């Protein structure tokens, strides 16, 4: 069974209205949504991943580093929004 947060995360890949609504609700949920979003990133398309990153930035959860990390194959430190890397520390 899918939790309400997981259902919202999957909507991040939806059309503009569904994605925006899910993003707003996840931001409202805050830190409680962060780990579920991070776990679902590999299942999301590029639009959903970028929207997830917007949620991370809005929530400012200290368990997550910057949503976009400079890639080692890009020495200038350019960021590739089509290949986000998200690092979240799971609670110990």
RANOR-V339611 format. One record per backbone hydrogen bond with DSSP energy under -0.5 kcal/mol. NH is the residue of the N-H (numbers start at 1). CO is the residue of the C=O. If there is no record, write none. Layout:
NH_CO / NH_CO
//
This chain:
7_3 / 8_4 / 9_5 / 10_6 / 11_7 / 12_8 / 12_9 / 13_10 / 14_11 / 19_15 / 20_16 / 21_17 / 22_18 / 23_19 / 24_20 / 25_21 / 26_22 / 27_23 / 28_24 / 29_25 / 30_26 / 32_29 / 33_30 / 34_30 / 34_31 / 35_31 / 37_33 / 38_34 / 39_35 / 40_36 / 41_37 / 41_38 / 43_40 / 44_40 / 44_41 / 49_45 / 50_46 / 51_47 / 52_48 / 53_49 / 54_50 / 55_51 / 56_52 / 57_53 / 58_54 / 59_55 / 60_56 / 61_56 / 64_61 / 65_87 / 69_67 / 71_78 / 74_71 / 77_74 / 81_79 / 83_80 / 84_81 / 85_67 / 88_86 / 89_63 / 90_88
//
